[in-house]
Amino acid sequence: MLMLIAMIAMTSCIYDYPHGDEIIDEEGRRVVFSLRIDEELATRTWGDDNDADLGTSFDSRIKDGALQVLFYDYNNRLMGKAESIMYWSESSAVYTFVGDISHINLIAGNTYKVVVLVNCPEAIEKISSLIYSIGDISYPDGYIPMVGFMQHTLSVDNLQQLGTIDVLRSVAKTVVRLSDAMYDNGYRLTSASIDHHNAEGYCMPKGWESVSRTKDLSQEECHNSLHSHHNHGDGLSFASTIAGKEMTIYLPEFNVLHTADNRPSISVTLNRDGADMIYSNAISFCQYDSKGEAIPGSEYNITRNHLYNYTISGISSSLLLEYEVVEWEDGGTWNRGVFQYPTYHNPVIPDLQEYLHNPEKPITTSPVMTYNNVNPEAGAFSVWFRMTEPIGQKWMPVVDQSDMDYTIKVYDLSHRELTSPSQWVAADTWYNIKVIPRNANKAGDIVNFGITYTQDWMPSEMSMYLLINGESEDIAWPNSGNSPQRIAILQQ
């Protein structure tokens, strides 16, 4: 995260109000805050008419006039924003900004939330609705939206120190590069492009209304993607950041659960001795094993303020990749543990003895369920599932509809109900899963049933679907479309 050091400078003149409230002097209220950027990053400049000079680092530059300072009350209602913002340099890494807030009715003793928007569209009452487009963030002419906030109770002091406001970038950055060995051996990275992506993104992170400062947000759980899926025909091109060796693109967030089949993938072209080598859809946003090969079903979200780095370390029939997912500023990594893709039975099988004794038997029964007021489980969609490795791996049966309308129960082989999700773990045994209708009025509805898992080292939002319905070319459960991750159940 970038750091904003913020303070509010007030005059000492105070007015007394009948209800005992005190308001800071209307004549000279100012907001003062400093933007601090790590010393190792290049010096920034603002105010030049030439956009190329507005900061030598694209990742952290601020467009002239594109910084907004907003004040909100305890109901997250906009009170007003600072005007006539000026700045000066404290050092090569610190700039101080001053803005007029004399027009905002701020009461001493009241608590406000100060929100800083950088490179974002003009603020509106509900800033959670602020969006940017992928064109706004394109390198090298665009600017990255950033946001930060802190809650503060005003006192009657002349100078009020808010402390540090952390700023979160609203985009993700993806870098594809050649390893030093590949580059030294004459290979060159000549193009990279991404096919599926979101065309727009939200400026504000999820959960900003309910916490008092940016640092209280989880960098994983603040994911707030706008579903604006776009398939960019020939691919959206990466920009060359190191000629022949590295290419970069900045992307809005992307939730993989929004699109089951159209996940983002990256195509690259390498060149050696004048000969092009084209690798279409060669890189996915997923886990890779020790051999540099993609692990099926391990796709993850593209999340704000994170870097997705892919290093091409070799080629055979496909690219050999080294990868990492890290927080933009801190370098903290998502892939902190060893990824073990679970071993389990695919597809899940119907709740019939003939299948339990012969789980490879082709499935012909349709996925249906029926509301039964007298005996609810009698009308359930019922299947058997087994996960054997890694031992202790937790899994979770889910449906994409309200749990007010459907109940999921899990039983072991002895027909004992396992009421706690902590009991749903990988073991050398089968489990019976039942999806039970609770609403007679839902007859005719389709419910998508799936099984997800989250390994211990993953953030909670990285729960991923298992493939439980055969392969994409050979769906096992009839009438389930073409998704191997879920089964479409018809409520009769």
KETOR-674104 format. One record per residue (C-alpha): residue in one letter; x, y, z. Coordinates in pm, 1 decimal. Each point is the difference from the previous one (the first is absolute). Layout:
BEGIN
PT lumro        x        y        z
PT     a        X        Y        Z
...
This chain:
BEGIN
PT lumro        x        y        z
PT     m      0.0      0.0      0.0
PT     l    105.7    356.4    -61.2
PT     m      2.0    218.5    307.1
PT     l   -178.8    331.5     51.2
PT     i     98.9    194.8    310.6
PT     a   -303.5    216.0     75.7
PT     m    -82.4    282.3    242.2
PT     i   -264.0    272.2     29.8
PT     a    118.5    354.2     77.9
PT     m   -259.3    216.7    175.6
PT     t     -2.3    354.8    143.0
PT     s    -53.3     46.7    371.7
PT     c   -319.2    206.4    -29.5
PT     i   -298.0   -200.9    130.2
PT     y   -373.0     76.5     -4.4
PT     d   -232.1   -118.7    277.1
PT     y   -331.4   -155.8   -105.4
PT     p   -319.1    -27.1    207.9
PT     h     22.7   -381.1     13.5
PT     g    358.6     10.0    123.0
PT     d    150.8    -95.3   -336.2
PT     e    307.1    186.3   -118.4
PT     i     79.0     74.9   -360.7
PT     i    346.2     80.6   -131.2
PT     d     48.2    356.9   -128.6
PT     e   -166.9     37.9   -340.7
PT     e    254.8    258.2   -108.8
PT     g    317.3   -202.3    -29.0
PT     r    -52.8   -374.6      5.5
PT     r    253.8   -194.4   -201.0
PT     v     76.6   -364.4    -48.3
PT     v    368.3    -88.1    -19.6
PT     f    139.2   -341.1    -84.9
PT     s    318.2   -144.9   -140.9
PT     l     39.3   -264.8   -266.0
PT     r    301.2   -210.5     91.6
PT     i    150.3   -231.5   -260.9
PT     d    278.5   -246.7     75.8
PT     e    344.4    145.8    -65.6
PT     e    101.7   -273.7   -242.0
PT     l   -266.1    115.1   -244.9
PT     a     79.1    282.6   -239.1
PT     t    -75.5    364.1     78.6
PT     r   -347.6    114.1   -104.9
PT     t    -96.4    333.2   -148.5
PT     w   -343.6    151.7    -46.1
PT     g   -142.7    296.6   -183.6
PT     d    194.9    -28.9   -324.5
PT     d   -208.2     18.5   -316.4
PT     n    193.0   -292.8   -142.8
PT     d   -164.7   -315.2    135.7
PT     a    321.7   -195.3    -45.5
PT     d    156.1    211.7    275.2
PT     l   -279.0    -59.0    249.6
PT     g    199.7   -252.8    197.2
PT     t    272.0   -228.1   -127.8
PT     s   -158.5   -312.1    148.8
PT     f   -329.6    -97.0   -162.6
PT     d   -103.4   -211.5    298.2
PT     s    -17.0    292.6    242.1
PT     r    -41.3    320.2   -197.1
PT     i   -282.9    245.6     59.1
PT     k   -160.7    191.5   -282.2
PT     d     -2.2    373.9     52.6
PT     g   -328.8    102.2    160.8
PT     a   -110.8   -360.9     50.7
PT     l     18.1    -16.0    379.2
PT     q   -320.9     33.1    203.5
PT     v    -33.9     22.6    379.8
PT     l   -352.5    -77.8    126.7
PT     f   -162.4     16.7    342.9
PT     y   -278.5   -240.4    102.9
PT     d   -211.4    -15.8    314.6
PT     y    -66.3   -314.2    206.1
PT     n   -272.9   -104.0   -246.1
PT     n    251.4     19.0   -285.2
PT     r   -186.2    306.0   -127.7
PT     l    216.7    240.6   -199.8
PT     m     53.2    325.9    190.4
PT     g    220.6    167.3   -260.2
PT     k    343.7     -4.9   -154.7
PT     a    313.0    211.1     20.0
PT     e     43.7    268.4   -262.9
PT     s    293.4    199.5   -141.2
PT     i    248.7   -279.7     68.7
PT     m    366.1    110.5    -19.9
PT     y    321.8   -194.4     62.5
PT     w    371.4     32.6     64.8
PT     s    292.2   -238.0     25.3
PT     e    137.9    -99.5    339.1
PT     s    259.4   -234.9   -151.1
PT     s     43.2   -221.4   -302.6
PT     a   -256.5   -237.3    146.6
PT     v   -241.7    222.0    195.0
PT     y   -246.9    257.6   -130.4
PT     t   -229.1    204.2    223.3
PT     f   -344.8    101.4   -119.0
PT     v   -217.7    282.0    134.4
PT     g   -370.1     46.0    -73.2
PT     d   -272.5    237.8    109.7
PT     i   -282.8   -154.6    207.7
PT     s   -150.3    320.3    142.5
PT     h   -325.4    -71.0   -182.2
PT     i    -56.5   -336.0    174.3
PT     n   -199.8     -1.8    324.6
PT     l    231.3   -210.1    219.3
PT     i    -87.1    -12.6    371.6
PT     a    263.1    -49.9    267.5
PT     g    -71.7   -319.5    191.1
PT     n   -157.9   -169.4   -300.2
PT     t    165.0   -288.9   -178.5
PT     y     54.4     16.4   -374.7
PT     k    148.5   -224.2   -260.6
PT     v    259.8    169.0   -220.3
PT     v     17.0   -167.4   -342.7
PT     v    278.9     73.0   -246.6
PT     l    -67.6    -82.3   -366.8
PT     v    294.3      2.2   -239.8
PT     n    -46.5    -11.9   -380.1
PT     c   -368.5    -88.4     46.7
PT     p   -307.8    145.6   -174.1
PT     e   -167.7    299.7    163.6
PT     a   -145.7   -100.6    336.7
PT     i   -372.2    -59.3     33.6
PT     e   -216.0    -49.0    309.7
PT     k     38.0   -379.1    -13.7
PT     i    366.1    -42.6    -88.2
PT     s    -39.5   -378.4     14.9
PT     s   -149.5     42.8   -349.7
PT     l    307.1    176.0   -143.6
PT     i    140.3   -199.3   -290.5
PT     y    295.2     32.0   -233.9
PT     s     51.1   -158.0   -341.3
PT     i    290.8   -206.1   -121.8
PT     g     92.7    286.7   -232.2
PT     d     52.9    227.0    302.1
PT     i    282.6   -222.2    129.4
PT     s    175.8    -91.9   -324.2
PT     y    377.1     42.2     -2.1
PT     p    167.5    242.4    -64.1
PT     d   -268.6    271.7    -27.5
PT     g   -244.0   -105.1    272.1
PT     y     -2.9     43.2    375.6
PT     i    -66.4   -258.3    269.7
PT     p   -294.2     76.5    232.8
PT     m     92.8    -20.3    368.8
PT     v   -208.3     48.1    314.5
PT     g     62.6     33.2    372.0
PT     f   -196.3    102.8    306.0
PT     m     15.9     50.7    374.6
PT     q   -256.3     72.2    270.5
PT     h     77.6    297.6    224.9
PT     t   -170.5    185.3    284.7
PT     l     48.0    375.2    -24.8
PT     s    119.7    189.1    306.9
PT     v     34.9    373.8     63.3
PT     d    378.2     -5.6    -45.7
PT     n    158.8    220.3   -263.9
PT     l    182.2   -290.5   -160.6
PT     q   -152.3   -344.3    -11.9
PT     q    225.5   -290.8    -90.7
PT     l   -183.7   -280.0   -177.7
PT     g    300.4   -228.2    -30.8
PT     t     57.6   -218.5   -304.3
PT     i   -256.9    -70.4   -269.1
PT     d     86.4   -302.0   -211.8
PT     v    -94.2     14.5   -366.2
PT     l   -108.0   -310.4   -189.3
PT     r     29.8    -21.7   -378.6
PT     s   -329.5    -96.2   -163.4
PT     v    163.6   -210.2   -273.4
PT     a    217.7   -307.3    -34.2
PT     k    329.8    -10.2   -186.8
PT     t    110.1   -296.6   -210.5
PT     v    357.3    -39.6   -121.9
PT     v    127.3   -259.2   -247.7
PT     r    377.4    -18.7    -35.0
PT     l    275.5   -221.4   -134.3
PT     s    247.7   -150.6    241.8
PT     d    356.8    129.9    -26.0
PT     a    110.4   -335.0   -141.7
PT     m   -265.2      9.4   -275.0
PT     y     89.6    357.7    -89.2
PT     d    375.3    -73.7     -2.6
PT     n    -64.9   -294.8   -233.6
PT     g   -149.2    230.0   -262.2
PT     y   -370.9    -27.9     73.4
PT     r   -210.9    315.1    -16.8
PT     l   -352.2     64.9    127.9
PT     t   -165.5    182.6   -290.3
PT     s   -367.9      5.5    102.2
PT     a   -243.3    -94.1    274.7
PT     s   -378.2     37.9     12.8
PT     i   -292.0    -97.1    222.3
PT     d   -333.0   -117.0   -135.8
PT     h   -268.6      3.5    271.9
PT     h     -2.6    281.3    253.9
PT     n   -225.8    256.2    163.5
PT     a    -34.2    325.4   -189.5
PT     e    -74.4    209.1    311.8
PT     g     73.3     -4.0    371.2
PT     y   -117.6    156.7    323.8
PT     c    226.9    265.1    151.3
PT     m   -101.0    -80.5    358.3
PT     p     89.7   -330.1    167.6
PT     k   -265.8   -221.8    152.3
PT     g    -66.4     67.6    368.2
PT     w    129.8    357.4     14.3
PT     e   -324.7    122.3    161.8
PT     s     29.3   -232.8    300.9
PT     v    363.1     51.6    107.9
PT     s    169.0    310.9    135.2
PT     r    318.7     -0.4   -209.8
PT     t    147.5   -158.7   -308.5
PT     k    236.6   -222.0    197.1
PT     d   -296.7   -174.2    163.7
PT     l    -96.4   -149.0   -336.4
PT     s    127.5   -342.9    -95.7
PT     q    186.2     37.7   -327.5
PT     e   -165.7   -318.9   -120.7
PT     e   -352.6     59.2    133.4
PT     c    -18.9    357.4   -134.0
PT     h    -36.5   -149.5   -349.7
PT     n   -281.7    195.4   -169.6
PT     s    -26.1    -90.0   -365.1
PT     l   -253.9    148.2   -239.0
PT     h   -140.9   -271.4   -224.3
PT     s     70.0    160.4   -337.1
PT     h    137.4   -300.1   -184.2
PT     h    153.5     68.5   -337.2
PT     n    159.1   -230.3   -254.8
PT     h    244.1    220.1   -181.9
PT     g      0.4   -168.7   -341.3
PT     d    368.9    -12.1    -90.2
PT     g    102.6     57.3    360.9
PT     l     74.5    308.4    207.0
PT     s    369.3     72.5    -43.9
PT     f    258.5     25.9    274.3
PT     a    239.4    297.6     -8.3
PT     s    373.4    -51.0    -40.5
PT     t    172.9    113.9    320.3
PT     i    342.4   -156.0    -73.8
PT     a     50.9    -42.6   -373.8
PT     g      6.3   -365.5    -98.7
PT     k     -4.8   -122.4    360.4
PT     e   -300.0    127.1    197.2
PT     m   -360.3    100.3    -72.6
PT     t   -259.1    143.9    239.9
PT     i   -373.1     56.7     14.4
PT     y   -226.6    160.7    261.6
PT     l   -339.6   -162.8     48.6
PT     p   -327.7     52.8    185.0
PT     e    -83.2   -269.1    254.3
PT     f   -151.9   -325.1   -126.6
PT     n   -209.4   -255.2    192.7
PT     v     45.4   -346.5   -149.1
PT     l   -340.9   -110.1    130.5
PT     h   -167.9    251.0   -232.9
PT     t    101.0   -197.3   -307.8
PT     a     31.4   -375.6     16.2
PT     d    141.1    -49.1   -348.2
PT     n    150.4    333.5   -104.5
PT     r    292.0     41.3    238.8
PT     p    284.9    242.0    -79.9
PT     s    299.6   -147.7   -179.3
PT     i    313.6    151.9   -148.1
PT     s    148.7    -69.2   -344.0
PT     v    363.7     79.5    -72.0
PT     t    231.3      8.0   -300.1
PT     l    371.6    -70.6     34.8
PT     n    261.9     56.7   -265.7
PT     r    343.2   -151.1    -47.5
PT     d    222.9     51.9   -301.7
PT     g   -289.6    161.3   -186.2
PT     a   -242.2   -290.5     49.1
PT     d   -324.2     60.9    190.1
PT     m   -132.7   -252.3    251.7
PT     i   -366.7     60.2     84.5
PT     y   -151.2   -138.4    321.7
PT     s   -374.0     61.4      7.4
PT     n   -179.1      3.4    336.9
PT     a    323.7   -119.2    156.4
PT     i    -23.9    174.4    338.2
PT     s   -297.1    -13.8    235.5
PT     f    -68.1    169.5    332.4
PT     c     32.7   -319.9    196.7
PT     q    240.6   -214.1    199.9
PT     y    294.3   -165.3   -176.3
PT     d    178.6   -314.0    117.6
PT     s    374.1    -53.0     40.9
PT     k     27.3    -88.8   -369.9
PT     g   -149.5    333.5   -101.4
PT     e   -327.4   -156.9   -111.7
PT     a   -345.2    142.5     78.5
PT     i   -195.2   -189.5    266.0
PT     p   -358.4    -68.3   -117.5
PT     g   -270.6    173.1    199.7
PT     s    241.0    228.3    188.7
PT     e   -107.4    331.4   -153.6
PT     y     -7.0    299.9    229.7
PT     n   -133.9    352.8     -7.3
PT     i    184.8    302.2   -132.9
PT     t      0.6    229.6    305.2
PT     r     83.7    369.4     42.6
PT     n    339.5    112.2    124.5
PT     h    163.1   -332.4    -88.5
PT     l    273.8    -91.0   -245.7
PT     y    -22.9   -310.3   -218.0
PT     n    350.1    -81.2   -120.9
PT     y     70.0   -270.7   -257.0
PT     t    355.9    -83.2   -102.0
PT     i     51.6   -215.7   -309.1
PT     s    290.9   -225.0     94.7
PT     g     -7.4   -246.7   -288.6
PT     i   -199.9   -147.8   -285.4
PT     s    -95.8   -348.5   -110.0
PT     s   -341.8    -80.5   -140.7
PT     s   -116.6    287.9    220.7
PT     l    152.4    278.1    205.0
PT     l    176.2    -86.2    324.4
PT     l   -101.0    258.2    257.6
PT     e    103.5    134.6    335.8
PT     y   -267.9    210.7    164.6
PT     e    -86.7    198.8    310.1
PT     v   -295.3    199.6    130.2
PT     v    104.3    274.7    240.6
PT     e   -139.1    311.0    161.8
PT     w    106.9    302.3   -201.8
PT     e    185.8    190.4    272.2
PT     d     72.7   -248.3    276.8
PT     g    110.0   -292.7   -212.3
PT     g   -208.7   -231.8    216.8
PT     t    -92.1   -305.5   -202.5
PT     w   -319.1   -199.2    -45.6
PT     n    176.2   -322.0    -89.4
PT     r    149.9    -48.7    345.3
PT     g    -46.2   -375.4      4.8
PT     v     42.4   -297.2   -226.5
PT     f   -300.9    -40.9   -226.0
PT     q   -144.9   -351.4      3.1
PT     y   -283.7    -51.6   -242.1
PT     p   -247.7   -236.3    170.5
PT     t    -50.8   -360.2   -104.9
PT     y   -372.5    -76.4    -18.9
PT     h   -259.3   -181.0   -208.1
PT     n   -119.9    182.5   -310.0
PT     p   -289.9     -7.0    -65.5
PT     v   -199.4    -20.6    320.6
PT     i   -233.6   -297.4    -28.4
PT     p   -376.1    -47.9     62.2
PT     d   -123.9   -130.4    335.7
PT     l    -70.3   -351.7   -124.5
PT     q    170.3   -317.5    119.4
PT     e     83.9   -100.3   -355.9
PT     y    215.0    314.4    -32.7
PT     l    166.5    -25.7    338.2
PT     h    114.0   -349.7    -87.2
PT     n     85.2    102.3   -356.1
PT     p     93.6    373.3      6.1
PT     e    125.2    -11.3   -359.9
PT     k   -342.9    -92.7   -134.4
PT     p   -132.3    261.6   -252.0
PT     i   -257.8    235.2    152.3
PT     t   -337.9      3.3   -170.8
PT     t   -224.7    137.8    275.5
PT     s    -89.4    369.0    -27.6
PT     p     91.8    240.2    284.5
PT     v   -339.1     82.9    154.1
PT     m   -154.4     60.6    342.9
PT     t   -353.0     40.1    130.1
PT     y   -142.8    196.0    292.4
PT     n   -146.3   -238.4    257.4
PT     n   -169.6    163.1    298.3
PT     v    -45.1   -328.1    192.8
PT     n    343.2   -152.2    -58.7
PT     p    234.0    271.0   -139.9
PT     e    294.4   -232.9    -64.7
PT     a   -215.9   -234.7   -207.8
PT     g      3.6    256.9   -280.3
PT     a    367.3     95.9     31.8
PT     f    262.0     -5.8   -271.9
PT     s    232.6   -258.2    153.9
PT     v    352.5    -95.3   -106.9
PT     w    315.9   -170.9    127.7
PT     f    337.6    173.4      7.8
PT     r    349.4   -107.9    104.2
PT     m    319.3    203.0     42.5
PT     t    305.7   -194.4    114.6
PT     e    290.2    248.4    -11.4
PT     p    151.7    206.7    140.6
PT     i   -101.8   -154.9    330.9
PT     g   -209.3    243.0    200.5
PT     q    -77.5    225.2   -298.4
PT     k   -330.0    178.9     66.4
PT     w   -269.5     24.8   -264.2
PT     m   -339.2    169.9    -13.4
PT     p   -318.8    -90.1   -194.2
PT     v   -169.0    316.5   -126.5
PT     v   -295.5    117.6   -209.5
PT     d    -33.5    331.3   -180.6
PT     q   -339.8     79.4    154.3
PT     s   -114.1    129.8    337.4
PT     d     37.6   -239.5    292.1
PT     m   -350.1    110.6     96.9
PT     d   -125.5   -213.0   -289.0
PT     y    239.4   -296.4     18.4
PT     t    174.8   -199.9    272.0
PT     i    316.2   -206.0    -48.3
PT     k     69.7   -296.6    227.0
PT     v    298.7   -236.0      8.6
PT     y     -2.6   -360.2    131.7
PT     d    269.1   -263.7     44.7
PT     l    -29.2   -366.2   -102.5
PT     s   -182.1    -87.5    322.4
PT     h   -267.4    262.5    -83.6
PT     r    120.9    223.2    283.8
PT     e    -51.0    367.0    -79.4
PT     l    321.3    206.9      9.1
PT     t   -133.2    334.8    113.9
PT     s    330.7    187.1     22.1
PT     p    192.2    101.6   -315.2
PT     s    317.8    -91.3    190.6
PT     q   -108.4   -363.9    -46.8
PT     w    -13.6     32.3   -378.7
PT     v    361.5    -91.0    -71.6
PT     a    202.4   -222.0   -229.5
PT     a      1.6   -359.8    119.4
PT     d     -7.1   -348.3   -149.6
PT     t   -378.3    -19.7     15.2
PT     w   -312.7    114.1   -183.1
PT     y   -234.3    275.9    114.3
PT     n   -369.1     38.3    -85.8
PT     i   -101.4    358.1    -91.2
PT     k   -365.4    102.8    -19.4
PT     v   -139.9    325.5   -145.1
PT     i   -347.4     38.9    152.3
PT     p   -266.4    242.0   -135.4
PT     r   -171.3    217.2    264.9
PT     n   -227.2    212.8   -216.2
PT     a   -287.4   -151.0   -198.1
PT     n    -22.3    319.3   -207.5
PT     k    339.9    -68.0   -159.7
PT     a   -129.6   -279.1   -221.8
PT     g    143.9     43.7   -347.2
PT     d    315.3    176.4    125.1
PT     i    349.9   -118.0    -84.9
PT     v    252.3    -18.2    287.2
PT     n    373.0    -37.4    -69.9
PT     f    169.1   -235.6    246.5
PT     g    375.5    -15.3     44.6
PT     i    278.9    -87.1    242.7
PT     t    268.3    250.8     95.4
PT     y    320.7    -26.9    200.1
PT     t    248.0    236.8    164.1
PT     q    344.9   -112.3    108.3
PT     d    118.6    124.2    338.6
PT     w    250.3    253.8   -134.2
PT     m   -247.3    157.9   -245.9
PT     p   -200.7    312.7     83.6
PT     s   -369.7    -79.9     41.2
PT     e   -100.4    166.3   -328.2
PT     m    212.1   -249.6   -193.0
PT     s   -247.0   -284.2     53.9
PT     m    -13.2   -182.5   -331.3
PT     y   -236.7   -240.6   -168.5
PT     l     96.9   -361.3    -53.4
PT     l    -79.8   -170.4   -329.8
PT     i   -288.8   -228.3    102.9
PT     n   -193.9    -46.9   -322.5
PT     g    239.5   -173.6   -236.4
PT     e    213.8    186.8   -248.3
PT     s   -109.9    297.5   -208.8
PT     e    -32.8   -218.9   -309.0
PT     d   -183.3   -279.2    182.0
PT     i   -238.2    126.6    268.4
PT     a   -117.1   -294.1    211.3
PT     w   -324.2    137.3    144.2
PT     p   -266.1     53.3   -270.5
PT     n   -141.2    348.9    -61.2
PT     s    284.0    175.4    183.3
PT     g    124.8    205.1   -292.3
PT     n    375.7     -4.3    -55.1
PT     s    138.8     84.5    345.9
PT     p    207.1   -277.2    162.3
PT     q     -3.1    196.3    325.7
PT     r   -368.9     -6.8     80.2
PT     i   -313.7   -210.1    -44.9
PT     a   -324.2    170.0   -107.4
PT     i   -281.8   -136.5    216.8
PT     l   -362.0     48.5   -105.9
PT     q   -250.5     42.5    282.2
PT     q   -314.8   -179.6   -112.8
